[in-house]
Amino acid sequence: MFFDSHLSGLLSGTLFKKIFNNEQLTLFEYNVLMGLLINNNIPFDTAFVSGTRKNPASLQLTIHVNPTTTLVLVITLEPGSSVFSPSP
């Protein structure tokens, strides 16, 4: 019950709302999110996929709710500047 209340509180927070609305997160925001999961003792895994010219970099966050249930979120990071962008 303790675990469920912490997880439901986090899922209703600002950072998860950004993820559910398919908004881009900064790396700083993702680090804050991982810190919240760690502080609340919620087990998770993360994987990074580097960006290309076509697709921005993304992270996959897998939250382990219980032994049979996981929540998998794909988070797009904010895109960097283009390889061909003009210099200022």
Summary of the structure (lengths in Angstrom):
residues: 88
radius of gyration: 15.1
end to end distance: 54.7
largest distance: 54.7
contacts: 189
relative contact order: 0.17
helix: 34%
strand: 28%
